[in-house]
Amino acid sequence: MLTGYVSGADERALAGVEATSVLVVAQPVAKGTPAEVLAGLVTEEKYPAMAVAPGALASLDDVAGMVTTTDLQPGEQVLASRLADPGSLLTPGEVALPSGMQRVTLELDRQRVVGGLLSAGDTVGVFVSLTDPDRTHLFLQKVLIVRIQGATAVPDTTDEGAVSTAQAPRESVMVTFAVSAPDAEKLVFAAEHGDVWLSHEPADASTGGTRVVTEEDLA
């Protein structure tokens, strides 16, 4: 009886009051969470109309394909203003991470990153050179770069015709890749135990004929 009385408290409180369905956060939600994932982290509750925040959502249908623009905490009403197109969260010079992929960042010497001339959106081949025994292999191909920091700036011509750059070249470049979970393991292992080099590998680049290269292959 006590349980029934308590469970009916909300209904009695709403008796005679116009009730509105609203989505409420049930579990912590991280910034950038897709609406499709958010569906499993919220619950539908009944609120008095006067208690519903402006822009509160009763369904996620209207925000399909969007992501949260901030962290959400349990108890919050889900507001339309806190979801947006994924592209709006990207910083300049960054491309969207494909669904199901992970970001992995490596710091590489400029000469290993095509002289620092790569850009976000480029695809690359990833080579690793290991010792004992000495060998080199192109072990990942057509890997998407989602962000690159420290790359050579594109020359800009001033009014006087002189060429200037937005920033001085750095000795190292931070490259963020979009990779699957298995490829993330390979990439981190290569960085930890060998030397990593990148090649610019556009969509029409040939990918056949690769193999593990040893000293004997150079003879």
C-alpha positions in Angstrom: 0.0 0.0 0.0 2.8 2.4 0.9 4.5 1.7 -2.4 1.3 2.4 -4.3 0.8 5.6 -2.4 4.3 6.8 -3.2 4.2 5.8 -6.8 1.0 7.8 -7.2 2.4 10.9 -5.7 3.4 12.4 -9.1 0.0 11.7 -10.6 -1.8 13.4 -7.6 0.5 16.4 -7.9 -0.5 16.8 -11.5 -4.2 16.3 -10.9 -6.0 19.2 -12.4 -2.8 20.6 -13.9 -2.0 20.5 -17.6 0.8 18.0 -18.0 3.4 18.0 -20.7 5.8 15.2 -21.7 9.5 16.2 -21.7 12.8 14.3 -22.0 14.9 14.4 -18.9 18.6 13.3 -18.7 18.9 10.0 -16.7 22.6 9.4 -17.0 25.6 11.8 -17.5 26.0 12.8 -21.2 29.3 13.9 -22.7 29.6 16.8 -25.2 29.4 15.5 -28.7 27.1 12.6 -28.0 24.9 11.8 -31.1 21.1 12.0 -30.7 20.9 8.3 -31.5 23.0 7.5 -28.4 21.3 10.1 -26.3 18.0 8.2 -26.7 19.3 5.6 -24.3 20.4 8.1 -21.7 17.2 10.0 -21.2 13.7 9.2 -20.0 10.3 10.7 -20.8 8.6 12.4 -17.8 5.4 14.4 -17.2 5.9 18.0 -16.0 3.3 20.7 -15.3 3.3 23.0 -18.4 4.6 25.9 -16.4 7.6 23.9 -15.3 8.7 22.9 -18.8 11.8 24.9 -19.9 11.6 26.8 -23.3 12.8 24.6 -26.0 12.5 21.4 -24.0 12.2 18.3 -26.2 9.4 15.7 -26.0 11.1 13.6 -28.7 14.5 13.3 -30.4 13.0 13.0 -33.9 13.6 16.7 -34.7 17.2 16.5 -33.7 18.2 13.3 -35.5 21.7 13.4 -36.8 22.7 16.1 -34.3 25.1 15.9 -31.3 25.1 17.5 -27.9 27.0 20.8 -27.7 27.8 20.6 -24.0 27.8 18.0 -21.2 24.4 17.2 -19.7 23.7 16.2 -16.2 21.0 13.9 -14.7 17.8 15.7 -13.9 18.2 18.3 -16.7 15.5 18.7 -19.3 16.8 18.1 -22.8 16.8 21.4 -24.7 16.9 21.7 -28.5 19.4 24.5 -28.1 21.9 22.0 -26.7 22.1 19.9 -29.8 23.5 21.0 -33.2 25.0 19.7 -36.4 28.3 17.9 -35.7 30.1 20.2 -38.1 29.4 23.2 -35.8 31.7 21.7 -33.1 34.7 21.4 -35.3 37.6 23.9 -34.8 39.0 25.5 -38.0 41.2 23.1 -39.9 39.4 20.0 -38.5 37.2 17.5 -40.3 34.5 15.4 -38.8 35.4 12.0 -37.3 33.6 9.2 -39.3 31.1 7.2 -37.3 32.6 4.2 -35.5 36.2 5.6 -35.7 38.6 6.7 -33.0 41.0 9.6 -32.9 44.7 8.8 -32.3 47.3 11.6 -32.2 51.0 11.1 -32.9 53.8 13.7 -32.7 56.1 13.2 -35.7 59.1 15.0 -37.1 58.3 17.3 -40.0 60.2 15.2 -42.5 58.0 12.2 -41.6 54.8 14.2 -42.5 55.6 15.0 -46.1 57.5 18.0 -45.0 54.5 19.3 -43.0 52.4 19.9 -46.1 49.5 17.7 -45.2 46.1 19.1 -44.2 43.0 17.8 -42.3 41.0 15.8 -44.8 44.0 14.3 -46.5 44.4 10.6 -46.6 47.8 9.0 -45.9 49.8 5.8 -46.0 51.4 4.9 -42.7 54.8 3.2 -42.7 56.6 1.7 -39.8 60.3 0.8 -39.6 61.3 -1.7 -36.9 64.6 -3.2 -35.8 65.7 -6.7 -34.8 65.3 -7.5 -37.6 65.4 -4.3 -39.6 62.2 -4.0 -41.7 59.8 -1.5 -43.1 56.2 -1.9 -44.1 53.3 0.2 -45.3 50.8 -1.3 -42.8 47.9 1.2 -43.1 46.5 2.8 -46.2 44.1 5.7 -47.0 44.0 6.8 -43.3 42.1 10.0 -42.9 43.7 12.9 -41.1 41.1 14.8 -39.0 43.4 17.4 -37.6 47.0 18.5 -37.9 48.8 21.0 -35.8 52.2 22.6 -36.5 52.0 22.0 -40.3 53.6 24.5 -42.6 51.2 27.4 -43.2 50.0 28.1 -46.8 51.9 31.1 -48.1 50.0 34.4 -48.2 50.8 37.3 -50.5 50.8 40.7 -48.9 49.8 43.9 -50.6 53.4 44.6 -51.5 53.7 41.2 -53.2 56.0 39.7 -50.5 55.2 36.2 -49.3 54.4 35.7 -45.7 53.2 32.8 -43.6 50.7 32.6 -40.7 53.2 30.8 -38.5 56.8 29.7 -38.5 57.4 26.1 -39.3 57.9 23.8 -36.3 60.2 20.9 -36.0 57.4 18.5 -35.1 53.8 18.1 -36.2 50.9 16.8 -34.2 48.8 14.5 -36.5 45.3 13.2 -35.5 44.1 10.2 -37.4 40.7 8.6 -37.7 41.2 4.8 -37.3 39.3 1.7 -36.4 40.0 0.0 -33.0 42.3 -2.6 -34.5 44.2 0.0 -36.5 44.5 2.2 -33.5 46.4 -0.7 -31.7 48.7 -1.1 -34.7 49.3 2.7 -34.9 50.2 3.0 -31.2 52.4 -0.1 -31.3 54.3 1.3 -34.3 54.8 4.7 -32.6 56.0 3.0 -29.3 58.4 0.5 -30.9 59.4 1.9 -34.3 59.7 4.9 -36.5 56.5 6.1 -38.3 56.5 7.8 -41.7 53.5 9.1 -43.7 53.0 9.4 -47.4 50.3 11.5 -49.0 47.9 8.8 -50.4 44.9 10.4 -52.2 41.9 8.4 -53.2 43.3 7.6 -56.6 46.7 6.4 -55.4 47.7 2.9 -56.2 47.8 0.6 -53.1 49.0 -2.7 -54.5 52.4 -4.4 -54.5 53.4 -3.6 -50.9 55.3 -6.0 -48.8 57.6 -6.1 -45.8 61.0 -4.6 -47.0 64.3 -5.8 -45.5 67.9 -5.1 -46.2 68.0 -7.9 -48.7 65.4 -6.2 -50.8 67.7 -3.2 -51.3 70.5 -5.2 -52.9 
